[in-house]
Amino acid sequence: MNIGSVQIPNPYVLAPLAGVSETAFRMLCKENGAGLLYTQMIDADVISTKTRNGVAEFLNIQEMEHPVSVQLIGGEKQTLVKAVHAVEEFADIIDLNVGCIEEDYVARCTGSALLSKPELLEPLLSAMVSATSKPVTAKIRIGSDPQHINGVAVAQLVEDCGVQALCVHGRTASQQYAGRVNWTIMRQIKERLSIPVIANGDVTSLRKAQDLMKNTGCDGAMIGREAMHRPWVFNPKPVDMKQQILRYIDLYERYSNRRSVVECADHVFWMLRDYPASQEKKNVHLIGTIPRLRRFVLRLEEPAGPAESADG
Ligand SMILES: Cc1cc2nc3c(=O)[nH]c(=O)nc-3n(C[C@H](O)[C@H](O)[C@H](O)COP(=O)(O)O)c2cc1C
């Protein structure tokens, strides 16, 4: 898959995950083989007021992560253009969030609110495309609610604005994360557009990613929540879970500029999902330093049963 002039080495894409997609996490997904990384969504209001150094520190994108898509969220044209200018030197691709369901953002007419407002979405995307030589993309849902499934029309509008790829989460905004992902609409979107389309929703293994691409005809498959628990989901080979978690801690110590034990422990806790429930596991947030977090992981017993595989 190519997005504009950016070559994406394989079709497996790490989703933007607010509160999750920090540097060490993205790096671990990349080490395991992810073809394209998204940052978490970044508020255009916030990033557009930062200095160049402030933006570099905030994004904290490492050389090995590229290609990286920096995702913006916003609803005001001038601010989004400023945000595009602020991030473009660090990004390979710049994405607009057209799917966020958080009330604060929807109330400000950003994220998924734009799905039902083509008259607002069109000038935002056109302005972003004109503001940069980097490829601009958009991430949408299939509509606002089951009575307003307009994903194909929104996708067409997005392409007409000069956007170079589209990602579609196959649910409506009102579905949030529940219910089935709609493969039919994703397929219709792919059939209508000539730009690459990345399908998203409920992928928990590379096998399921391939099924999603086969059933929708889409060019790529994006993985969100499963990657939060298993950043090694991108790895076609079985891995040692404990080594992966220790590697995460190493990457966090070395590359995070926040150095927050709580943030590091959050990730360890998420990655322990497939370990048996125990008091010890629940206590991970009581651990006060990163070296102690590492010792805690070293002492854990591996979960019983066969090693996790990419098709698990
Ligand atoms: C904790 C969390 C944070 C998310 N943050 C973002 C975000 O910043 N931008 C965005 O476009 N989608 C965001 N999403 C949606 C995911 O990118 C993805 O579309 C959704 O989780 C469906 O994919 P999945 O079934 O693989 O998780 C978020 C989802 C979760 C669970």
The ligand as an SDF file (V2000), in Angstrom:
LIG
                    3D

 31 33  0  0  0  0  0  0  0  0999 V2000
   -8.8420    3.6640   24.5070 C   0  0  0  0  0  0  0  0  0  0  0  0
   -9.2040    4.0450   23.0970 C   0  0  0  0  0  0  0  0  0  0  0  0
   -8.7410    5.2440   22.5820 C   0  0  0  0  0  0  0  0  0  0  0  0
   -9.0520    5.6240   21.2700 C   0  0  0  0  0  0  0  0  0  0  0  0
   -8.5440    6.7800   20.7670 N   0  0  0  0  0  0  0  0  0  0  0  0
   -8.7710    7.1060   19.4650 C   0  0  0  0  0  0  0  0  0  0  0  0
   -8.1580    8.2570   18.8860 C   0  0  0  0  0  0  0  0  0  0  0  0
   -7.3770    8.9800   19.5180 O   0  0  0  0  0  0  0  0  0  0  0  0
   -8.4480    8.5270   17.5760 N   0  0  0  0  0  0  0  0  0  0  0  0
   -9.2960    7.7250   16.8220 C   0  0  0  0  0  0  0  0  0  0  0  0
   -9.5040    8.0060   15.6360 O   0  0  0  0  0  0  0  0  0  0  0  0
   -9.8510    6.6310   17.3570 N   0  0  0  0  0  0  0  0  0  0  0  0
   -9.5980    6.2930   18.6360 C   0  0  0  0  0  0  0  0  0  0  0  0
  -10.1280    5.1390   19.1450 N   0  0  0  0  0  0  0  0  0  0  0  0
  -10.8240    4.2060   18.2370 C   0  0  0  0  0  0  0  0  0  0  0  0
   -9.8230    3.1780   17.6750 C   0  0  0  0  0  0  0  0  0  0  0  0
   -8.8130    3.8110   16.9160 O   0  0  0  0  0  0  0  0  0  0  0  0
  -10.5360    2.1270   16.7890 C   0  0  0  0  0  0  0  0  0  0  0  0
  -11.1790    2.7910   15.7320 O   0  0  0  0  0  0  0  0  0  0  0  0
  -11.5700    1.3230   17.5730 C   0  0  0  0  0  0  0  0  0  0  0  0
  -11.0650    0.9410   18.8490 O   0  0  0  0  0  0  0  0  0  0  0  0
  -11.9990    0.0590   16.8000 C   0  0  0  0  0  0  0  0  0  0  0  0
  -10.9040   -0.7770   16.5290 O   0  0  0  0  0  0  0  0  0  0  0  0
  -10.5890   -2.0980   17.4350 P   0  0  0  0  0  0  0  0  0  0  0  0
  -11.8380   -2.9490   17.4190 O   0  0  0  0  0  0  0  0  0  0  0  0
   -9.4240   -2.7500   16.7720 O   0  0  0  0  0  0  0  0  0  0  0  0
  -10.3010   -1.6170   18.8210 O   0  0  0  0  0  0  0  0  0  0  0  0
   -9.8770    4.7790   20.4710 C   0  0  0  0  0  0  0  0  0  0  0  0
  -10.3550    3.5860   21.0080 C   0  0  0  0  0  0  0  0  0  0  0  0
  -10.0350    3.2050   22.2980 C   0  0  0  0  0  0  0  0  0  0  0  0
  -10.5500    1.9010   22.8330 C   0  0  0  0  0  0  0  0  0  0  0  0
  1  2  1  0
  2  3  1  0
  2 30  2  0
  3  4  2  0
  4  5  1  0
  4 28  1  0
  5  6  2  0
  6  7  1  0
  6 13  1  0
  7  8  2  0
  7  9  1  0
  9 10  1  0
 10 11  2  0
 10 12  1  0
 12 13  2  0
 13 14  1  0
 14 15  1  0
 14 28  1  0
 15 16  1  0
 16 17  1  0
 16 18  1  0
 18 19  1  0
 18 20  1  0
 20 21  1  0
 20 22  1  0
 22 23  1  0
 23 24  1  0
 24 25  2  0
 24 26  1  0
 24 27  1  0
 28 29  2  0
 29 30  1  0
 30 31  1  0
M  END
$$$$
